[in-house]
Amino acid sequence: MSSRHDPAAGAIESTAHAGSYTARIEPAGIDIEVYAGETLFDAADREGYDWPTICGGQGTCTHCHVRLLDGDPQAAAPIDTEQERRAVTRLARRLYGDDPTGIRLACQLQLRGDVVAEQRTFRGERR
Ligand code: FES
């Protein structure tokens, strides 16, 4: 179940269940509940969002990528594949002035805490 940011309250209103985390996606301002063991990409799909992709979550297109802006440094499970490591390096070189900080593929990203992430082309549309 998703939730929306309430700027007046200054906090995420969440109806999350145990074993899940909130990913706030900016600039769309959408909160997505990500279950433990689930990727951000799969969580967005489960909630009906039209998340940017060409490869459908196979880790090859990089269109799903996010940049983590805020959250506990341990909130994102570490990169554990050479494929994602290479993709992050390419994205950093092409789009972020060679700075890989916080860049992740949403289709590979699992959470251990709440995060705020930028996804530049996601507008919060549902299918
Ligand atoms: S959906 Fe293609 S790399 Fe993640």
Residues whose N, C-alpha, C, O or C-beta is under 5 A from the ligand:
A	BS01	FES	P52 T53 I54 C55 G56 G57 Q58 G59 T60 C61 T62 H63 C64 L105 C107
